[in-house]
């Protein structure tokens, strides 16, 4: 595999939020909200499509 990383010194510089638990939690909550919104939107669309098909 080709990679430009040759040493693990100062590796935290490669991971933006790795040293900040608060940011990790906020990021996780944001991702969860997006997933829940997407699933809800898909469910709404499918219910309407099924109702219009009858």
C-alpha positions as CSV (number, residue, x, y, z in Angstrom):
1,X,0.0,0.0,0.0
2,X,1.3,3.4,-0.8
3,X,1.2,5.9,2.1
4,X,3.1,9.0,2.9
5,X,3.2,8.3,6.6
6,X,6.6,7.1,7.6
7,X,6.5,7.6,11.4
8,X,3.8,7.6,14.1
9,X,5.2,10.7,15.8
10,X,2.6,13.4,16.2
11,X,0.0,11.2,14.8
12,X,-2.8,13.2,16.4
13,X,-2.2,15.8,13.7
14,X,-3.8,13.4,11.2
15,X,-7.0,12.9,13.2
16,X,-8.8,16.2,13.6
17,X,-11.0,15.2,16.6
18,X,-9.1,12.3,18.0
19,X,-8.0,14.2,21.2
20,X,-11.4,15.9,21.8
21,X,-14.1,13.7,23.3
22,X,-16.6,16.6,23.1
23,X,-16.1,17.0,19.4
24,X,-16.4,13.2,18.9
25,X,-19.7,13.2,20.7
26,X,-21.0,16.2,18.7
27,X,-19.9,14.6,15.5
28,X,-21.6,11.3,16.4
29,X,-24.8,13.0,17.4
30,X,-24.8,14.9,14.0
31,X,-24.2,11.7,12.1
32,X,-27.0,9.9,14.0
33,X,-29.4,12.8,13.3
34,X,-28.6,12.6,9.6
35,X,-29.2,8.9,9.5
36,X,-32.5,9.2,11.5
37,X,-33.7,12.0,9.2
38,X,-32.8,10.0,6.1
39,X,-34.6,6.9,7.3
40,X,-37.6,8.9,8.3
41,X,-37.7,10.6,4.9
42,X,-37.4,7.2,3.1
43,X,-40.3,5.8,5.2
44,X,-42.5,8.8,4.5
45,X,-41.8,8.5,0.7
46,X,-42.5,4.8,0.7
47,X,-45.8,5.1,2.6
48,X,-47.0,7.8,0.2
49,X,-45.9,5.8,-2.8
50,X,-47.7,2.7,-1.6
51,X,-50.9,4.7,-0.8
52,X,-50.8,6.3,-4.3
53,X,-50.3,2.8,-5.9
54,X,-53.6,1.4,-4.5
